[in-house]
């Protein structure tokens, strides 16, 4: 398995490959998702439970759809003390980081007018957690804790059940409890997204939906956007490692493989100013892949999207980062802070040899819900800002309004909005006729 090696001048083809990995163009899946959403919206629990029985082979009722306290307690008992300690440490660090993102309502009292901004937390948020091997408890923390810090009143989690009627990955329940989820429902797929977006007899309607999922979940989130808010429609994951001659090739290869093992569609990219390092990393990728349990997935990922790019300078490497706009960017170079100002498009940036991407996935504190497939050009990581809304505040005195009334009226009338002009003029006896 040879990972393709290209020159920096050929990066356009790489960018197209990275950005065109989306599966959200399947028209048959799109039609099925729309049908599911329409039925759940119209029929509520009846359709929700029917789809759950069909897809998850689990018969639910209004009495059994919600996870009980006993099920959560059982999840704690199934977890090791070491895992629980690690999750609580991660939760503490994630909370501390996101506390720094909080904004406050402010009002600026100027002569004659007060202007400001009111920060209001969302009332209710839904978090989707996939089932089976894709149920990452760390993602539960990353989606829930910023909402808690923001002050969201109620957080509702949904996750698919197994055939026996229990949650398919119980550790997700313990993670949800640690993070502070208020209610958990045993539903998944597009039908769960529809239930959160429109509400059913058993599942409350939410204001925003966050969390990852398969193609059906991603399409459903895109379909209900506008009725509710969503975090983003996430695509396959990617990491781009920028490395110079100071990098250890075995470490750089290990970082690339940590991303490639996610999914056959994951992209692992090395961009380097050292041709010697490029060949050494290529050899390490082959050697280490054979030692890993998920080597079949890794081979597919590296064959399709793994790439090593050689450049003349580190500045050229930084330009490629901005062109690709990766989800994760590692600056594995001798002086990472010197290169940092040249990086403008990346979801998360990891500086230096001892800041591997998995640190950010689990324990550093910043959010690991990041923009993918080039959307880091205009999207940001999930944050406290995603769980609040902002209202402008305006309070004007009579004297201040009088001083600007003719200008307001002029601007309004030039736009053909005479009633706008009159709403100001009438206050000063100048009613427009």
C-alpha positions as a printed Julia matrix, in Angstrom:
433×3 Matrix{Float64}:
   0.0    0.0    0.0
   1.79   3.13  -1.24
   0.26   6.45  -0.21
   0.3    8.79  -3.23
   2.98  11.49  -3.17
   2.42  14.71  -5.09
   4.07  18.09  -5.48
   2.51  21.21  -3.98
   1.73  22.48  -7.46
  -0.71  19.58  -7.95
  -2.82  20.32  -4.86
  -5.95  21.3   -6.82
  -6.78  17.65  -7.51
  -6.31  16.85  -3.81
  -8.66  19.64  -2.77
 -11.34  18.36  -5.14
 -11.0   14.82  -3.76
 -11.27  16.03  -0.15
 -14.28  18.23  -0.81
 -16.15  15.69  -2.93
 -16.37  12.9   -0.37
 -19.92  13.74   0.67
 -22.56  11.04   0.31
 -25.38  13.56   0.58
 -26.15  13.46  -3.13
 -27.95  10.11  -3.07
 -31.42  10.96  -4.38
 -32.96   7.66  -3.28
 -31.84   8.21   0.31
 -33.04  11.82   0.17
 -36.51  10.72  -0.95
 -36.67   8.11   1.82
 -35.64  10.66   4.44
 -38.29  13.12   3.29
 -40.93  10.4    3.51
 -39.88   9.48   7.06
 -39.9   13.09   8.2
 -43.31  13.77   6.67
 -44.86  10.72   8.35
 -43.4   11.44  11.79
 -44.48  15.06  11.51
 -48.02  14.03  10.6
 -48.48  10.9   12.74
 -46.21  11.46  15.75
 -45.53   8.47  17.98
 -47.34   6.05  15.66
 -44.87   6.59  12.82
 -41.91   7.0   15.17
 -42.47   3.65  16.85
 -43.24   1.92  13.55
 -39.93   3.04  12.05
 -38.06   2.09  15.22
 -39.47  -1.43  15.05
 -38.68  -1.7   11.35
 -35.12  -0.35  11.41
 -33.94  -1.2   14.94
 -36.07  -4.31  15.52
 -37.27  -2.81  18.79
 -40.92  -2.43  19.85
 -41.39   0.76  21.85
 -44.33   2.4   23.58
 -44.89   5.78  25.17
 -43.98   4.14  28.48
 -40.69   2.56  27.32
 -39.28   5.07  24.82
 -37.57   7.17  27.51
 -34.45   5.84  29.23
 -35.09   5.2   32.92
 -32.92   6.08  35.88
 -32.4    2.36  36.41
 -30.9    2.02  32.92
 -28.53   4.92  33.58
 -27.47   3.39  36.9
 -26.83   0.08  35.13
 -24.61   1.91  32.62
 -22.52   3.28  35.49
 -22.14  -0.22  36.91
 -20.99  -1.51  33.51
 -18.28   1.15  33.27
 -14.83   0.74  34.79
 -13.78   3.17  37.53
 -10.82   4.25  35.36
 -13.09   5.13  32.42
 -15.47   7.09  34.64
 -12.54   9.0   36.13
 -11.22   9.83  32.66
 -14.66  10.98  31.48
 -15.11  13.22  34.51
 -11.67  14.72  33.94
 -12.55  15.34  30.3
 -15.87  16.92  31.31
 -14.09  19.23  33.75
 -11.62  20.4   31.1
 -14.28  20.83  28.42
 -16.41  22.89  30.79
 -13.46  25.09  31.82
 -12.61  25.84  28.19
 -16.18  26.65  27.17
 -16.77  28.87  30.22
 -14.29  31.3   28.6
 -16.59  31.6   25.57
 -19.58  32.95  27.48
 -20.86  36.37  26.52
 -22.9   38.71  28.68
 -25.79  41.02  27.91
 -24.47  44.55  27.56
 -25.95  48.04  27.17
 -23.95  51.11  26.15
 -25.61  54.26  27.53
 -24.75  57.1   25.15
 -26.16  60.66  25.29
 -29.78  60.36  24.17
 -29.7   56.68  23.28
 -28.86  53.31  24.82
 -27.71  50.5   22.53
 -26.9   46.95  23.46
 -27.19  43.22  22.96
 -29.18  40.71  24.98
 -27.87  37.13  25.24
 -30.6   34.5   25.67
 -29.92  30.75  25.94
 -31.99  28.42  23.78
 -34.86  26.84  25.7
 -34.46  23.21  24.59
 -31.76  21.45  22.55
 -31.66  17.94  21.07
 -28.42  15.95  20.86
 -28.16  12.97  18.5
 -25.82  10.14  19.52
 -25.28   7.31  17.0
 -25.54   3.69  18.09
 -23.18   0.74  17.9
 -19.48   1.3   17.25
 -20.12   4.93  16.19
 -21.46   5.87  19.65
 -18.55   7.92  20.98
 -19.14   8.99  24.6
 -16.6   11.79  24.09
 -18.96  13.33  21.51
 -21.73  13.33  24.1
 -19.59  15.56  26.31
 -18.63  17.82  23.42
 -22.25  18.41  22.36
 -23.85  18.67  25.79
 -21.4   20.63  27.93
 -21.34  23.82  25.78
 -25.15  23.83  25.9
 -25.07  23.5   29.7
 -22.5   26.31  29.97
 -24.66  28.48  27.71
 -27.6   28.03  30.09
 -29.92  25.91  27.91
 -32.91  25.01  30.07
 -33.38  21.43  28.86
 -31.16  19.05  26.9
 -32.78  16.04  25.25
 -30.63  13.2   23.92
 -31.68  10.53  21.43
 -29.77   7.35  20.64
 -30.86   4.16  18.83
 -31.99   1.1   20.79
 -30.87  -2.46  20.22
 -33.26  -5.33  19.46
 -33.78  -5.98  23.18
 -35.1   -2.49  23.84
 -32.01  -1.2   25.62
 -29.61   1.45  24.34
 -27.13  -0.19  21.96
 -24.1    1.44  23.64
 -24.74   1.88  27.39
 -21.58   3.91  28.07
 -23.25   6.75  26.16
 -25.84   6.87  28.96
 -23.18   7.31  31.64
 -21.52  10.02  29.54
 -24.87  11.78  29.13
 -25.45  11.75  32.86
 -21.97  13.09  33.57
 -22.54  15.89  31.04
 -25.96  16.8   32.48
 -28.53  15.59  29.92
 -32.1   15.99  31.2
 -33.93  13.34  29.16
 -32.8   10.46  26.94
 -34.95   8.69  24.35
 -34.29   5.33  22.69
 -34.81   6.42  19.09
 -32.45   6.89  16.16
 -32.18   7.58  12.47
 -34.11  10.13  10.41
 -37.21   9.38  12.5
 -35.45  10.62  15.65
 -34.42  13.85  13.92
 -38.02  14.37  12.78
 -39.32  13.74  16.32
 -36.92  16.33  17.74
 -37.72  18.87  15.03
 -41.52  18.66  15.22
 -42.28  16.88  18.48
 -44.49  13.84  19.05
 -46.76  12.76  21.9
 -43.7   11.37  23.72
 -40.76  13.42  22.44
 -40.66  17.19  22.96
 -39.89  19.58  20.15
 -36.48  21.25  20.42
 -35.06  24.53  19.16
 -31.8   23.12  17.8
 -30.33  19.71  16.94
 -26.64  18.85  17.22
 -24.6   15.68  16.98
 -23.21  13.35  14.28
 -24.9   10.49  12.47
 -25.01   8.4    9.31
 -26.18   9.58   5.91
 -29.87   9.33   6.92
 -29.3   11.46  10.01
 -27.21  14.03   8.12
 -29.83  14.32   5.38
 -32.61  14.57   7.94
 -30.83  17.39   9.74
 -30.43  19.23   6.46
 -34.11  18.66   5.67
 -35.46  20.04   8.98
 -33.12  23.05   9.05
 -35.3   26.14   9.11
 -37.89  24.49  11.34
 -35.1   24.09  13.91
 -31.47  25.11  14.04
 -28.71  22.57  13.44
 -25.01  22.6   14.23
 -23.76  21.61  10.78
 -24.11  18.86   8.19
 -20.85  17.09   8.93
 -18.94  15.19   6.27
 -16.14  12.64   6.59
 -13.27  13.58   8.88
  -9.79  14.75   7.89
  -6.4   15.65   9.32
  -3.62  17.61   7.63
  -0.17  17.38   9.23
   2.37  20.04   8.32
   5.86  18.75   9.12
   9.44  19.88   8.59
  12.74  18.03   8.89
  12.54  18.14  12.7
   9.52  15.81  12.8
   9.77  12.17  13.81
   8.39  10.19  10.85
   6.93   7.47  13.08
   5.02  10.05  15.12
   3.74  11.85  12.01
   2.59   8.53  10.53
   0.85   7.57  13.78
  -1.07  10.86  13.73
  -2.2   10.27  10.15
  -3.31   6.73  10.98
  -5.32   7.93  13.99
  -7.55   9.74  11.52
  -7.54   7.11   8.77
  -8.95   4.46  11.11
 -12.19   6.42  11.53
 -13.78   5.69   8.19
 -12.92   4.63   4.62
 -13.85   8.19   3.63
 -11.48   9.84   6.13
  -8.65  11.88   4.63
  -5.12  11.78   6.12
  -2.75  14.27   4.48
   0.91  15.09   5.12
   2.28  18.36   3.76
   6.02  18.71   4.24
   9.0   20.81   3.21
  11.29  17.76   3.58
  11.39  15.14   0.83
  13.41  12.87   3.12
  10.65  13.01   5.74
   8.01  12.33   3.07
   9.57   8.98   2.11
  10.19   8.04   5.74
   6.53   8.72   6.67
   5.37   6.69   3.68
   7.37   3.7    4.94
   6.06   4.17   8.47
   2.48   4.24   7.28
   2.93   0.84   5.66
   4.68  -0.62   8.71
   2.28   0.7   11.35
  -0.87  -0.13   9.39
  -0.06  -3.83   9.6
   0.02  -3.59  13.41
  -3.44  -2.01  13.83
  -6.78  -3.84  14.32
  -8.66  -1.53  11.92
  -6.13  -1.99   9.11
  -8.78  -2.83   6.51
 -10.49   0.52   7.07
  -7.11   2.27   7.13
  -6.04   0.75   3.83
  -9.25   1.91   2.14
  -8.91   5.4    3.59
  -5.25   5.84   2.69
  -5.7    4.36  -0.79
  -8.55   6.74  -1.62
  -7.67   9.92   0.28
  -4.27   9.51   1.92
  -1.76  11.89   0.33
   1.76  13.17   0.94
   2.48  16.62  -0.51
   6.01  17.99  -0.84
   6.62  21.73  -0.93
   9.6   24.05  -1.25
   8.94  26.05   1.95
   6.78  26.01   5.06
   5.0   29.09   3.72
   3.99  26.98   0.72
   2.73  24.31   3.16
   0.62  26.92   4.95
  -0.91  28.02   1.64
  -2.01  24.42   1.01
  -3.6   24.3    4.48
  -5.68  27.33   3.59
  -6.64  25.78   0.26
  -7.77  22.49   1.82
  -9.28  24.12   4.98
  -8.94  20.9    7.01
 -10.96  19.85  10.03
  -7.75  19.15  12.0
  -4.39  20.76  11.27
  -1.19  19.73  13.07
   1.79  22.06  12.85
   4.45  19.46  13.58
   7.36  21.82  12.95
  10.3   23.2   14.94
   8.68  26.64  15.43
   4.89  26.17  15.25
   4.03  29.58  16.68
   5.96  31.23  13.85
   3.84  29.34  11.3
   0.52  29.89  13.09
  -0.16  33.42  11.68
  -0.1   31.94   8.16
  -2.94  29.49   8.93
  -6.38  31.0    8.29
  -8.62  28.03   7.42
  -8.69  25.14   9.88
 -11.19  23.78  12.39
  -8.61  23.06  15.1
  -4.87  23.76  15.06
  -2.44  21.61  17.07
   0.98  23.1   17.74
   4.15  21.08  18.19
   5.24  17.47  18.57
   3.35  16.86  21.81
  -0.07  18.08  20.65
  -1.42  15.15  18.62
  -4.95  15.36  17.28
  -6.35  12.66  19.63
  -5.56  14.97  22.58
  -8.15  17.37  21.16
 -10.59  14.54  20.54
 -10.75  13.65  24.2
  -9.14  15.68  26.93
  -7.66  19.06  25.96
 -10.92  20.99  26.37
 -11.67  22.68  23.02
 -14.59  21.18  21.13
 -13.96  18.31  18.73
 -17.14  18.98  16.73
 -15.44  20.73  13.82
 -16.2   21.85  10.26
 -15.25  19.27   7.62
 -14.82  19.0    3.85
 -13.39  22.48   3.39
 -16.12  24.27   5.37
 -13.53  25.59   7.84
 -13.3   28.45   5.34
 -16.53  29.82   6.85
 -17.61  27.58   9.79
 -16.25  27.36  13.32
 -16.08  24.6   15.95
 -19.18  23.94  18.03
 -19.2   26.44  20.89
 -21.31  28.17  23.51
 -22.36  30.62  20.78
 -24.26  27.79  19.08
 -26.62  27.53  22.05
 -27.58  31.17  22.54
 -29.36  33.78  20.48
 -28.67  37.5   20.45
 -31.19  40.35  20.45
 -30.34  43.97  19.78
 -31.45  46.59  22.32
 -32.38  50.18  21.38
 -33.75  52.84  23.75
 -33.94  56.41  22.44
 -34.94  59.72  24.1
 -37.34  62.2   22.51
 -34.54  64.67  21.94
 -32.28  62.15  20.17
 -35.09  60.82  17.96
 -36.04  64.4   17.04
 -32.46  65.16  16.01
 -32.36  62.27  13.52
 -36.05  62.07  12.55
 -35.68  63.9    9.22
 -32.76  61.66   8.19
 -34.71  58.51   9.11
 -37.7   59.76   7.11
 -35.51  60.63   4.12
 -33.88  57.18   4.06
 -37.27  55.47   4.39
 -38.95  57.51   1.67
 -36.09  56.92  -0.77
 -36.81  53.2   -0.32
 -40.52  53.76  -0.97
 -41.53  53.02   2.62
 -43.68  55.98   3.58
 -45.22  54.24   6.59
 -41.71  53.83   8.01
 -41.12  57.57   7.62
 -44.51  58.37   9.14
 -43.89  56.25  12.25
 -41.12  58.71  13.15
 -42.65  61.93  11.81
 -46.01  61.45  13.57
 -44.29  61.68  16.94
 -43.37  65.29  16.17
 -46.61  66.47  14.57
 -45.37  65.98  11.03
 -47.73  63.21   9.9
 -47.03  62.2    6.31
 -50.07  62.27   4.03
